[in-house]
Amino acid sequence: MNYLRALRARRRALQECERARRELHGSVEDLVASYEARPLPILAGAAGIGFVFAQMRVGSGLVRTGVRMATGPAWGLLRQFVDRLG
């Protein structure tokens, strides 16, 4: 009996994880699309958020992660641009 209950709980947890993963992928796709459409305002916003975090003395690891997230799409776009030129 407990085994069957555990299996049902596992299936529900897997379904919840898959749903959350789909939502996350959708959010990332929306963010990338908005970044591709307007990269400068997005970068300026990320820089502003970084400045606010620095003033609040948020840990440097969190700020570094935010910078990586903000600049990641920029490097991808730059690589695509260079590939098209070459």
PEVENDA-V738908 format. One record per run of one state. SS is the DSSP state (hx for helix, st for strand, lp for the rest). FROM is the first residue (numbers start at 1). LEN is the number of residues. If there is no record, write none. Layout:
[[SS & FROM & LEN] [SS & FROM & LEN]]
This chain:
[[lp & 1 & 1] [hx & 2 & 36] [lp & 38 & 1] [hx & 39 & 17] [lp & 56 & 4] [hx & 60 & 26] [lp & 86 & 1]]
